[in-house]
Structure formats: structure tokens, C-alpha cells
Amino acid sequence: MRIPSSLAASRLVESVGTVAVVGLLAAVAAAGCSSVGISAASTTGTTTPTTRSPAASPTPPAVIPLPTTLPAQISYDQAMRLFEYDRSRPFGVVERSSDEQDGATVHDLTYTTAAGSRAQAYLVVPGGSGPFGGAMYLHGAGGSSSSFLTEAIALTRHGVVSLLITQPEWKSAPASDAEAVNEIVFEMRELQRSLDLLAAQPIVDPGRLGFVGFSFGAVRGGTYAGVDARRLRITILASTPSSYDAPAMAPFDPIVWAPHVAPAALYLQEGTQDPWFTRAEAESYIAAAGQPKELVWYEANHGLNALALTDRLEWLGGMIGSDCRPALCSATIQP
């Protein structure tokens, strides 16, 4: 990773291997999904949906209803089966408003979730016709879809569309281990559904997708990145532990799913003064992940600092945005 000389003195970088630019199947879109999106040129309060034809797919497996009882030990294949959802459900996008901010268009919209309810999100779009890379953001505890709005607007200058969602919830306060595990299953389905929505936008290249999670959003995101790795080119997890530190949750700990994040590039951002997580946790987490990966330390607390923001913009722009050289951005990985 290139480190600007002006930044190198203010942070500590621990590189584990070489972070190579990797791709994924360029043809991957929201297979089987009704692809309804927002046009880059739309600036009015009422948007005429545009469509991308869904890719043909075999008959999907039946969706396991929640709540469900899980065995004490669960395999990767069993977990992935639990995370299946109805991919044919239309998104039913409704735009509530759109606003021009610093050269970007911020669409405030709602859409139909995997569970059939309605969810709000912001779609932040650069000027121009694209195609652009796409990044999905998940905030920390107590945050909302607007938590990373300023960062998403800045990211448009790197040629990336952002989808900012609010953390999905099956139950806001699970009362038992069984409910907590079902909550994770629910959220993994909804996070995949949200990426479906981003990938279905006609202005987004579904072969250039990324994910950014912060704090609790990175805890959930650590599991999610392992679930949806075949569609992601880059995952950035900021201020996150490696596990839930609860036996019932162990099969879904981020560190358990870390080996499955590859071939997506994994970046961990941690603060040297963060009171919540230890250096040992971060080092064990990055050690468990496959290549490519990198752990970066910042002289900061849990909220990190401006240098961390600069890095996120550079990484995303370089791997899925306009800063990426065409030969690298078009690279694919064969199944």
C-alpha cells in the first residue's frame, strides 16, 4: 500500500503480505432479483425506476423461516444455507427526496427488505453516467444511515456510488442466546439483500463492489464479508473486535469467517488508544484471514481519525473507483 509521506509519521502500519488488487466475477449482479434502480441523472423528487434484467438462475432453495433452532455445532455449508432468502422479491424502490450536495446527488429512498418490510437508505451518486464502483456502509451502535453521509459524498469524487443503510434488526434486544443467533441469521440475509439493491443500480458495475463497517457494524460486517465475499472486491472493517466473546455466538464470530473473506481484499483499521479492543485481538483477526489483507494502526481512539478516513477513500477509489487502472478494475477471479 502506498503511504503518503505526510501521513506516515502519524500512524503505524502492519502489512501482512501484499495487498494485491483482486476482482470477482464481472457478470455477477443480483441474480434472480428484480433489478430496479435510480438513474444517475435523476434529481427530482419522483424518479422513474430503471431496470436491469436479472440473470438466469436455477430454482433457489426454500427459505428457512425464523426463528429456527440451530445445532450446537454448525458447518460453513449449514450456515450459508441459513442465510438464503427470497432473491426474486421486487425491491419496490420509492424515492422520498433527492438533494445535490458538493457535486453528488443524495437519494433518500425506501425499499422492500428480504423479510418483506420497508427499510430506508441513502444512495449517494457521483455526477456523470458511470458505470461506477459501489460501496455499502454499515454504521456502529447508535448510528444510522446518515452516519457516513459526509464520507459517502467525498467518495463520489473517487467515482464510487455509496449505499448507506441502517443496521437491520429482527429484535432490537434479543433476550436469549437462541434469539441472538437468529438475529445474526436475519441480518446476514438483509445485508446481502442490501448489496443486491446496490448491485442492481444500472450506474453501478456489479464487478466493483465494496463494504465498509464501523464498530458494531464491523462486527456484523466481519461475518457478512465472509458470507458475501464472492461479490466483494474490498472489505474495510474499522474499530472491531475479533469475536462476540459468547459461546453461543462462536460459529458466527468475525474471526471464524475471516478465512472466507478472500478473494476480497481485507483492511482492518484500529486505534492504538481504543479502550474497547486490544492489539492481540486485531493481530489474531488479521492472521486468520486469507490474502490479500492489511492491518493498519492509527494513533487514535475508537472513533479513529482523519488519516483513517483518507485511507478509506484511497483504498476504495483505488480498488473499485475511478482511481483504479482499467486493467486492474476489469480483473476477474474464476470460480
N, C-alpha and C positions, 0 to 999 in steps of 0.2 A: 504494500500500500504506500502511495506517495504521501509523505508528511510535509506540509508546507513548513518552511524554516521558521516562520513567525509563530507556529503553533507548537513545535517540537519541545520547546523549553517548558511548556505549561502542562504537559501530560506525559504519562508513561505508557508505552506501547509494548504489549507482549504478543508477538506474532507466533502463531503455531502453524507452521507450514506456510505454503504460498497460497494466497487467495487468488485463485485463477477465475477468470470470467467463465461462467458456465451458462448454458441455456436450458431450455426444456422443449418439449415437442411444440413446434411453432403452430401446429394445427389445432392445439388444444384450445377449445372455447368452452362454453357452458354446455357440454354435451347433454342433449335431451331437454335443455331449459328453453323456455320461451324467452327469446332474446330481445328485450325491449330496452332502449337506451335513450339518452339525451344527446341531441346534436350539439357539436362544438359551437355552432353559430347561433344557438338559441340564447336569447337574452330577455325574452318576455316571460311574464308570469305563467302563461299557458304554453306548454310545449307539446308539439305533435310528436308522439313516440316514433322512433325509427327502429327498424328491426334487422337482426342478423339471423339468417336461417340456422336452426340448430343442427348440429352434426348427427348423423345417424348413429344409433347405439342399440345394443342388444336389450332384451327385456330386463329391466332392473330388478334386483331382489326386493322382496317385500320389506317395508319399513317396520322395524320393531317398535311397538308403541311404548311410550313412557308413562308411568315408571315401569322399570323392569328389574328383575333380580339378577345380579351378576355373581358369578362364581368367585371364590376367594382368590384364585389364580386365573388370569386371563391372558391369552396369547395375543400377539400382534394381529393376526388374522381375525380373531374373535372381536377385538376392539374395533378394527376397521369395519367389520360387519355391523356393529352397533352404531357407527357413525353414518350409516347410509340414510338417505332421506329422499323424498319425492322430488326428483330433479325436473319433472315435467310441469310443475306448478307455475303458472304465469306470474311474472313479477308485479304486474299491475302498478307500474310506477306512476305516482302523482306528484307533480312539481308544485310546491306551495309558493315558492318565490325564487327569483334569481337576482343576483347583485354583482355588479362589476367592482372589483377591488384590486388595485395595483396591477392592472393588466390581466387579471384572472377573472373567470366567471364562477361564482359560488352558487350552486343549485341546492336549495333546501327541498328535499323530497321525502316521500314515504314509499314503502314497497312492501309486498307480501313476503313474510318470512317462510322458512321451511315448515314451521309449525302452523302456518296459516293466519297468524296475527299480522298486525301492521307495525312497522318499525321506521323510525326517522333516521336520516343520514344526510351528510353533505357530500356532494360531488363537486370537486374543485378542478376546473378545466383551464388549461392554458389557451392563449389566443392561437389561432391557426386551425388547420384542418386535420392535423395528425398524419398517420397514426402515432399515438403517444404510448409510453410505458404507463403502467398503472400501479399505484401503491395503496394498500389498505392499512389504516391506522386503528389501533385499539388502545384506548386510554387506560390510566390507572384507576385505583379505587377512589370513588368520589368524583370522578371526572365525567365527561360527557362527550358527545360527538363534536362539540366545539373546542375541545381541549387543545387540539393540534391544528386549528384553523389557520393561525398565522404561519405556522411551518408549512402547511399544505400550499398556501398562496406563494410562499417563497419557492417551493419545489416546482411550481409551474414554470419558473424561469429556467429550469433544467429539463423541461419537456416531459413532465410526468403529471398525469391525472391522479388525484387522490380521492379515495372514498373513506370518509370519516364516519364511523359507526359508534353507537352506544353499546356497551357490553350487553349482550343478550342475557336474559335471566329466565330460568324455569321457575325457581323460587328464590326470592331475594335473601332469605335466611334459612338455608337447609337445616333441619332440626336433627338429623341423624347422619351416620356415615352413608347409609343407602341413598338418602336424598342428595348428599354432596356428590356422590358418584354419578347419579342420574343427572345432576346439574352439569357436570362436565360433558356427558354424552350429548345433552341438549345443546350446549354451547358449541361443541365441535361441529354439530350439524349446521348451526346458524352461521358460524364463521365461514364454513365452506359455501353456504348459500350467499353470503355477502360477497365473497370473491367471485361467485358466479355472476352476480349483478355487475361488478366492475368489469369482468372479462367480456360481458355481453355488450358493453358500450361500443358502438361502431367506430369511435375515435380511438379506442384502446387496442393495442396489439396484444392479444392474449398470450403471446410468447414472451412478453416482457412484463412480468408481474412481480411485485414485492410485497412484503409485510413488515410493519413496524409495530412493536408492542412496548409499552412502558409500564414498569412496576407490576401491579397485578395483571395488567393487560399483557405483560411479557411472560408472566407465569402461565396464564392460559395460552398465550401465543407460543410458548415453548412446546407445548403439546400439539397445538394446531399446526405449527410449522412442520412437525413430523408427519402429521396426517395428510397435509396438502402439498408436500414437498415437490411432487411431480409437476405442479403448476407454478411453483415459485422459482424465481431466479435468485432472489436475495431475501434474507430474513435478518432484521435488526431487532435485538432484544436489549432493552435498556433498564438497568437497575432491577435485576431479577435474581431470586434465589434459584437453586437447582432442584428443589423439591418442596412438597407441601408439609413435610415433616409429620405425616399422619399415615399409619399403616394401611388404612383402608384406601387411601388415595395413591399408594405407591405405584400401582400399574400405570397411573396417568401422570406421574412426576415428569417435569420437563427433562430431567437428566435421562430418564428411561427412553424418551422419544428423541433425544439428541442424535443418536446414530442414524435416525431415519430422515433427518433434515436434508442431508446431501441427496441429490447433487446441488441443491440451492446453497449459495454462499451464506455462511452464518457469521454475523458480527455480534459480539457481546460488548456492551458499554457499561462500565461500572465505575463508581466513585470511590476514591481512596478514603473518604470521610463518611461513607454511608454507614449509619448505625444499625441498619437492618440486616445486612448481608456481609459475609466475611470473604476475604481473599481466597480462602480454601474452597469455599462453595463455588466461586466463579471459576477457579482453576480446574476443579473436578468436573464442572459442567462442560467447559470447552474441551477438556481431554476426552470426554465421552463422545463428542461429535466427530463425524467424518470430515474429510476435506471437501471443499475449502472452508477455512474458518479463521477467525481472528478475535482475540480478546484485547480490548483497549481500556486502559485505566485513565481516569481524569482526576485531577486534583480538585475534587468537588464532593458535595454531599449527595443525598438520594436524588435530588432533582437535576443533577449533573450541571452543565454549564454551556456557554455559547460555543465552546470548541466542539462539544458533543453534537450540537445542532449543525455546525458547519460540516462535520464529518458525515452525518446522516445525509445531508443534501448532496455532498460529493459522491458518496457511495451509491446512492440511489440514481443520481444523474449519470454516473459512470457505468452502471450496470443495466439500467432499464430506461434511461432517459436520453436526452439529446447530446450528452457528453460522451456517449458510448460510440466507439468507432464502428462503422457499419459491419465490418467483418466479424466483430465480436457480438454485436447485438443480434445478428442473424444466426449465431451459432446454435446448434441443437444437440440434444443428447438422445441417442437411440434407445428405445426400451429394451 
